[in-house]
Amino acid sequence: MENLELAKLVLKQADTYPETFDMNVFCEIGPCGTVACIAGHALLLSGMYSVVTEHDEHTYLLEPDGELLAADEGIRKAQCLLGMSDAERFAGNSYNDIFYDFQDGLSRFRELTESSSAQDVP
């Protein structure tokens, strides 16, 4: 993974404000604020996307051009922003998507970030 700075921001968000983190939610505004998964937080923390609640009461992320961002497209954009390869995302199995691993996704993301950090040290 190439964008370790963003990855570490996502982990810091999850560690510091665990109530804002839910792998079952791409991004939504709840009574206690914004809740998102790895991909949702990566997009928000990149500073390029914002959250909006539309007339249908669903929460969406807005792209920089003001277009609504669908969750599947958002996940692909988060993968690009993080500099995450397909091999890292799927761990060698197309059914093992880190962004859809509701049980172990965050721990896998943490391990990936730590191993990428270790490889980045000269």
Salt bridges, closest charged atoms under 4 A:
ASP15 OD1 - ARG110 NH2 2.77
ASP56 OD2 - HIS58 ND1 3.50
GLU63 OE1 - LYS77 NZ 2.69
GLU73 OE1 - ARG76 NH2 2.90
ASP97 OD2 - ARG89 NH2 2.75
ASP101 OD2 - ARG108 NH1 2.99
